[in-house]
Amino acid sequence: MKNDPNRALREMADIEYLLRLPEIETEEAKKYFEKYGQMDRYYDIIGEKGRKQGS
């Protein structure tokens, strides 16, 4: 997503599907969004709950 913004919507849909699988640990996946500076996209997928003020 970060390297090719044109693919962002398609990849977001794929990631959203994967994060909703019961065997996927959301908090573990969140670490990757943090590592790559993609927390806005993480919150777009999981919803606004948990987003800090000013983010």
N, C-alpha and C positions, 0 to 999 in steps of 0.2 A: 504494500500500500504506500509506504513511504517513498520507495524508489520509482513507482509507476502509479501516480494518482489516477490515471484513467481506469485502472483495474479496481479501485477502492470499493465501489459499490458491490461488485461481484464478490470480492474477497470478504467484505463485511458480512454479506449474506451467508457465506460458507462458515465463517468464524462464529456467527450467531448460532447457526445450526449445531456446530460442534459444542459450543458452550452450554447448550441446552440438554446435551446428552447426560444422563444420570452419572455415568462413570467419569466425567470430566470435572476436575476440581477447579472451580471458578477462581479461587484465590491463587492457585498455582499459575493459571493462565494470566491473571492480572499482573504478575511479576514481569511477564514478557512485554506487556503493554507499557509498563513503567520503564523497563530497560530501554525500549526503543522510542520513548517519548510520544506514545500514542494513547495516553489516558483519555483524551477527549473522545476518541473512537471507542474505547472500552465503555465509557459511560453512555455513548450513543447506543451501544448494543444492549447493555444491561439496564439502562434507564438512568434517570437522574439521581436515584437513591444512592446516597453515599458520596455524592460529589461535594467537594468542599466549596465554601463560599469563595468567590473570586476566581475559580478555576474555569 
